[in-house]
C-alpha cells in the first residue's frame, strides 16, 4: 500500500512520507524521519503526545495524515519497562513476525534473535491509548531527522534555522 501511495499521492500534489508523527497538547506536530531502527516508532509513541502514526504519512496543503491506520514496530528486546505503550499494544488482533514463542504457553521471547533481529508487531493504531483519531494534524512545527551514525561524523543534536 505504501508503494502505491508513493505513486498516487504526488499526482494529487500530496507528499507521501516514511515518517513517524505525533502532536502535542498545543497542536504542535512533529515529524520523525529515519531509517529502520533509528527510533521513529519509539519517539512518535510518546505517552505525553498524541500519536498520529508511527511509519507512513501524507503531507498536503491541509497538514499531515496517517496512511496506514496502524503501527509497525520492531520488537526485538521489547519489554514493558522500556516501551510500555508498544508492549501493551501487543494483544489479540496484533500480527507478530519472526518471533520465537513457547508453543505451550504462547509466550513470546522478545530477546530471542535466533530467527532474525527483524522481529515486528503490526497492530491497529487504536491499540495505543493516546492515539489521535482521526489520525490527522496541522502542518508540522518540528521536523526531526534521525540518524544512526556509526562513524561519529554527525553531531548528536543539530538545530537548523531558516538560513
Phi and psi restraints in degrees (value plus and minus 20) as a CYANA .aco file:
   2 UNK   PHI     -84.5   -44.5
   2 UNK   PSI     -60.2   -20.2
   3 UNK   PHI     -80.7   -40.7
   3 UNK   PSI     -60.8   -20.8
   4 UNK   PHI     -84.6   -44.6
   4 UNK   PSI     -61.2   -21.2
   5 UNK   PHI     -85.2   -45.2
   5 UNK   PSI     -54.5   -14.5
   6 UNK   PHI     -82.9   -42.9
   6 UNK   PSI     -49.1    -9.1
   7 UNK   PHI    -102.8   -62.8
   7 UNK   PSI     -67.3   -27.3
   8 UNK   PHI     -97.1   -57.1
   8 UNK   PSI     -63.4   -23.4
   9 UNK   PHI     -83.0   -43.0
   9 UNK   PSI     -65.4   -25.4
  10 UNK   PHI     -79.0   -39.0
  10 UNK   PSI     -49.7    -9.7
  11 UNK   PHI     -84.8   -44.8
  11 UNK   PSI     -40.8    -0.8
  12 UNK   PHI    -122.7   -82.7
  12 UNK   PSI     -11.3    28.7
  13 UNK   PHI      56.8    96.8
  13 UNK   PSI       4.4    44.4
  14 UNK   PHI    -138.8   -98.8
  14 UNK   PSI     114.4   154.4
  15 UNK   PHI    -109.7   -69.7
  15 UNK   PSI     104.2   144.2
  16 UNK   PHI    -112.9   -72.9
  16 UNK   PSI     119.7   159.7
  17 UNK   PHI    -151.2  -111.2
  17 UNK   PSI     121.7   161.7
  18 UNK   PHI    -115.0   -75.0
  18 UNK   PSI      72.0   112.0
  19 UNK   PHI    -175.8  -135.8
  19 UNK   PSI     137.2   177.2
  20 UNK   PHI    -112.0   -72.0
  20 UNK   PSI     139.9   179.9
  21 UNK   PHI    -174.3  -134.3
  21 UNK   PSI     114.2   154.2
  22 UNK   PHI    -164.6  -124.6
  22 UNK   PSI     153.3   193.3
  23 UNK   PHI    -159.0  -119.0
  23 UNK   PSI     115.4   155.4
  24 UNK   PHI    -100.6   -60.6
  24 UNK   PSI     152.5   192.5
  25 UNK   PHI     -81.6   -41.6
  25 UNK   PSI     -45.9    -5.9
  26 UNK   PHI    -107.7   -67.7
  26 UNK   PSI     -14.3    25.7
  27 UNK   PHI      65.5   105.5
  27 UNK   PSI      -9.1    30.9
  28 UNK   PHI    -102.0   -62.0
  28 UNK   PSI      97.7   137.7
  29 UNK   PHI    -113.7   -73.7
  29 UNK   PSI     120.4   160.4
  30 UNK   PHI    -142.3  -102.3
  30 UNK   PSI     115.7   155.7
  31 UNK   PHI    -128.1   -88.1
  31 UNK   PSI     117.4   157.4
  32 UNK   PHI    -138.8   -98.8
  32 UNK   PSI      98.9   138.9
  33 UNK   PHI    -129.6   -89.6
  33 UNK   PSI     124.1   164.1
  34 UNK   PHI     149.8   189.8
  34 UNK   PSI     140.5   180.5
  35 UNK   PHI     -90.0   -50.0
  35 UNK   PSI     150.9   190.9
  36 UNK   PHI     -76.8   -36.8
  36 UNK   PSI     111.3   151.3
  37 UNK   PHI      71.0   111.0
  37 UNK   PSI     -18.6    21.4
  38 UNK   PHI    -109.3   -69.3
  38 UNK   PSI     -31.4     8.6
  39 UNK   PHI      97.4   137.4
  39 UNK   PSI      -7.7    32.3
  40 UNK   PHI     -76.5   -36.5
  40 UNK   PSI     -70.2   -30.2
  41 UNK   PHI     -86.3   -46.3
  41 UNK   PSI     -64.6   -24.6
  42 UNK   PHI     -80.9   -40.9
  42 UNK   PSI     -66.3   -26.3
  43 UNK   PHI     -93.6   -53.6
  43 UNK   PSI     -55.6   -15.6
  44 UNK   PHI     -93.1   -53.1
  44 UNK   PSI     -44.5    -4.5
  45 UNK   PHI    -113.0   -73.0
  45 UNK   PSI      34.7    74.7
  46 UNK   PHI    -102.9   -62.9
  46 UNK   PSI     104.2   144.2
  47 UNK   PHI     -82.9   -42.9
  47 UNK   PSI     -36.9     3.1
  48 UNK   PHI    -114.5   -74.5
  48 UNK   PSI     -17.3    22.7
  49 UNK   PHI    -153.5  -113.5
  49 UNK   PSI     137.5   177.5
  50 UNK   PHI    -102.2   -62.2
  50 UNK   PSI     110.4   150.4
  51 UNK   PHI    -101.1   -61.1
  51 UNK   PSI     101.0   141.0
  52 UNK   PHI    -110.4   -70.4
  52 UNK   PSI     -57.3   -17.3
  53 UNK   PHI     154.6   194.6
  53 UNK   PSI     141.3   181.3
  54 UNK   PHI    -128.4   -88.4
  54 UNK   PSI     -24.7    15.3
  55 UNK   PHI    -168.7  -128.7
  55 UNK   PSI     -56.7   -16.7
  56 UNK   PHI    -157.4  -117.4
  56 UNK   PSI     104.1   144.1
  57 UNK   PHI    -160.8  -120.8
  57 UNK   PSI     144.2   184.2
  58 UNK   PHI    -140.3  -100.3
  58 UNK   PSI     125.2   165.2
  59 UNK   PHI    -143.6  -103.6
  59 UNK   PSI      96.5   136.5
  60 UNK   PHI    -141.7  -101.7
  60 UNK   PSI    -194.4  -154.4
  61 UNK   PHI     -82.1   -42.1
  61 UNK   PSI     -39.3     0.7
  62 UNK   PHI    -114.2   -74.2
  62 UNK   PSI     -28.9    11.1
  63 UNK   PHI     107.1   147.1
  63 UNK   PSI    -170.8  -130.8
  64 UNK   PHI    -132.7   -92.7
  64 UNK   PSI     134.2   174.2
  65 UNK   PHI    -168.6  -128.6
  65 UNK   PSI     130.1   170.1
  66 UNK   PHI    -101.6   -61.6
  66 UNK   PSI     119.7   159.7
  67 UNK   PHI    -109.0   -69.0
  67 UNK   PSI     -64.1   -24.1
  68 UNK   PHI    -108.9   -68.9
  68 UNK   PSI     -44.7    -4.7
  69 UNK   PHI      51.2    91.2
  69 UNK   PSI      -2.9    37.1
  70 UNK   PHI    -180.7  -140.7
  70 UNK   PSI    -191.2  -151.2
  71 UNK   PHI    -148.1  -108.1
  71 UNK   PSI     134.0   174.0
  72 UNK   PHI    -156.9  -116.9
  72 UNK   PSI      71.4   111.4
  73 UNK   PHI    -127.2   -87.2
  73 UNK   PSI     120.9   160.9
  74 UNK   PHI     -87.3   -47.3
  74 UNK   PSI     122.0   162.0
  75 UNK   PHI    -150.5  -110.5
  75 UNK   PSI      -0.6    39.4
  76 UNK   PHI     -87.7   -47.7
  76 UNK   PSI     111.1   151.1
  77 UNK   PHI      41.5    81.5
  77 UNK   PSI       2.8    42.8
  78 UNK   PHI     -86.8   -46.8
  78 UNK   PSI     120.1   160.1
  79 UNK   PHI    -165.9  -125.9
  79 UNK   PSI     137.5   177.5
  80 UNK   PHI     -82.3   -42.3
  80 UNK   PSI     -54.7   -14.7
  81 UNK   PHI     -90.6   -50.6
  81 UNK   PSI     -62.7   -22.7
  82 UNK   PHI     -96.1   -56.1
  82 UNK   PSI     -63.3   -23.3
  83 UNK   PHI    -161.6  -121.6
  83 UNK   PSI      57.1    97.1
  84 UNK   PHI     -81.6   -41.6
  84 UNK   PSI     -57.8   -17.8
  85 UNK   PHI     -85.4   -45.4
  85 UNK   PSI     -64.0   -24.0
  86 UNK   PHI     -88.8   -48.8
  86 UNK   PSI     -63.7   -23.7
  87 UNK   PHI     -78.5   -38.5
  87 UNK   PSI     -65.0   -25.0
  88 UNK   PHI     -92.9   -52.9
  88 UNK   PSI     -37.9     2.1
  89 UNK   PHI     -96.8   -56.8
  89 UNK   PSI     -34.8     5.2
  90 UNK   PHI    -105.2   -65.2
  90 UNK   PSI      80.7   120.7
  91 UNK   PHI    -172.5  -132.5
  91 UNK   PSI    -190.9  -150.9
  92 UNK   PHI     -73.2   -33.2
  92 UNK   PSI     107.9   147.9
  93 UNK   PHI      85.7   125.7
  93 UNK   PSI     -33.8     6.2
  94 UNK   PHI    -103.6   -63.6
  94 UNK   PSI     121.2   161.2
  95 UNK   PHI    -123.8   -83.8
  95 UNK   PSI     104.2   144.2
  96 UNK   PHI    -124.8   -84.8
  96 UNK   PSI     117.8   157.8
  97 UNK   PHI    -139.0   -99.0
  97 UNK   PSI     117.2   157.2
  98 UNK   PHI      39.2    79.2
  98 UNK   PSI      10.3    50.3
  99 UNK   PHI    -121.8   -81.8
  99 UNK   PSI     135.0   175.0
 100 UNK   PHI    -123.8   -83.8
 100 UNK   PSI     113.7   153.7
 101 UNK   PHI    -162.0  -122.0
 101 UNK   PSI     137.8   177.8
 102 UNK   PHI     -95.7   -55.7
 102 UNK   PSI     102.5   142.5
 103 UNK   PHI     -87.4   -47.4
 103 UNK   PSI     -41.0    -1.0
 104 UNK   PHI    -108.6   -68.6
 104 UNK   PSI     -66.1   -26.1
 105 UNK   PHI    -113.2   -73.2
 105 UNK   PSI     -36.6     3.4
 106 UNK   PHI      44.7    84.7
 106 UNK   PSI      -2.8    37.2
 107 UNK   PHI     -98.8   -58.8
 107 UNK   PSI     110.7   150.7
 108 UNK   PHI    -104.8   -64.8
 108 UNK   PSI     118.3   158.3
 109 UNK   PHI    -121.3   -81.3
 109 UNK   PSI      74.0   114.0
 110 UNK   PHI     -89.7   -49.7
 110 UNK   PSI     -33.2     6.8
 111 UNK   PHI    -108.9   -68.9
 111 UNK   PSI     -32.6     7.4
 112 UNK   PHI     -95.9   -55.9
 112 UNK   PSI      96.2   136.2
 113 UNK   PHI    -125.2   -85.2
 113 UNK   PSI      -4.0    36.0
 114 UNK   PHI     -85.6   -45.6
 114 UNK   PSI     -49.6    -9.6
 115 UNK   PHI    -104.8   -64.8
 115 UNK   PSI     -73.8   -33.8
 116 UNK   PHI    -193.3  -153.3
 116 UNK   PSI     140.2   180.2
 117 UNK   PHI    -100.6   -60.6
 117 UNK   PSI     -31.3     8.7
 118 UNK   PHI    -107.5   -67.5
 118 UNK   PSI      41.8    81.8
 119 UNK   PHI    -107.3   -67.3
 119 UNK   PSI     124.1   164.1
 120 UNK   PHI    -159.2  -119.2
 120 UNK   PSI     136.0   176.0
 121 UNK   PHI    -150.0  -110.0
 121 UNK   PSI     109.6   149.6
 122 UNK   PHI    -137.0   -97.0
 122 UNK   PSI     106.8   146.8
 123 UNK   PHI    -167.9  -127.9
 123 UNK   PSI     135.1   175.1
 124 UNK   PHI     -82.5   -42.5
 124 UNK   PSI     125.4   165.4
 125 UNK   PHI     -81.3   -41.3
 125 UNK   PSI     -45.1    -5.1
 126 UNK   PHI     -84.8   -44.8
 126 UNK   PSI     -35.5     4.5
 127 UNK   PHI     -93.0   -53.0
 127 UNK   PSI     -32.6     7.4
 128 UNK   PHI    -114.3   -74.3
 128 UNK   PSI     103.3   143.3
 129 UNK   PHI     -81.7   -41.7
 129 UNK   PSI     -49.0    -9.0
 130 UNK   PHI    -129.3   -89.3
 130 UNK   PSI      14.0    54.0
 131 UNK   PHI     -91.2   -51.2
 131 UNK   PSI     122.6   162.6
 132 UNK   PHI    -110.2   -70.2
 132 UNK   PSI      94.5   134.5
 133 UNK   PHI    -137.3   -97.3
 133 UNK   PSI     102.6   142.6
 134 UNK   PHI     -89.3   -49.3
 134 UNK   PSI     138.8   178.8
 135 UNK   PHI    -104.2   -64.2
 135 UNK   PSI      48.4    88.4
 136 UNK   PHI    -155.9  -115.9
 136 UNK   PSI     138.4   178.4
 137 UNK   PHI    -178.2  -138.2
 137 UNK   PSI     149.3   189.3
 138 UNK   PHI     -92.2   -52.2
 138 UNK   PSI    -197.3  -157.3
 139 UNK   PHI     -79.8   -39.8
 139 UNK   PSI     122.3   162.3
 140 UNK   PHI     -83.4   -43.4
 140 UNK   PSI     121.9   161.9
 141 UNK   PHI    -111.0   -71.0
 141 UNK   PSI     -52.3   -12.3
 142 UNK   PHI    -147.4  -107.4
 142 UNK   PSI     114.7   154.7
 143 UNK   PHI    -140.6  -100.6
 143 UNK   PSI      97.6   137.6
 144 UNK   PHI    -134.9   -94.9
 144 UNK   PSI     105.0   145.0
 145 UNK   PHI    -121.1   -81.1
 145 UNK   PSI      97.7   137.7
 146 UNK   PHI    -117.3   -77.3
 146 UNK   PSI     112.2   152.2
 147 UNK   PHI    -150.9  -110.9
 147 UNK   PSI     123.4   163.4
 148 UNK   PHI    -129.0   -89.0
 148 UNK   PSI      68.5   108.5
 149 UNK   PHI    -116.6   -76.6
 149 UNK   PSI      80.8   120.8
 150 UNK   PHI     -94.3   -54.3
 150 UNK   PSI     -32.3     7.7
 151 UNK   PHI    -126.2   -86.2
 151 UNK   PSI     -22.8    17.2
 152 UNK   PHI      52.6    92.6
 152 UNK   PSI       4.0    44.0
 153 UNK   PHI    -103.0   -63.0
 153 UNK   PSI     -61.3   -21.3
 154 UNK   PHI    -102.0   -62.0
 154 UNK   PSI     120.1   160.1
 155 UNK   PHI     -88.5   -48.5
 155 UNK   PSI     130.5   170.5
 156 UNK   PHI     -84.7   -44.7
 156 UNK   PSI     -52.0   -12.0
 157 UNK   PHI    -160.7  -120.7
 157 UNK   PSI     111.0   151.0
 158 UNK   PHI    -155.1  -115.1
 158 UNK   PSI     110.5   150.5
 159 UNK   PHI    -131.8   -91.8
 159 UNK   PSI     100.4   140.4
 160 UNK   PHI    -113.4   -73.4
 160 UNK   PSI     124.7   164.7
 161 UNK   PHI    -127.6   -87.6
 161 UNK   PSI     158.3   198.3
 162 UNK   PHI     -80.4   -40.4
 162 UNK   PSI     -56.6   -16.6
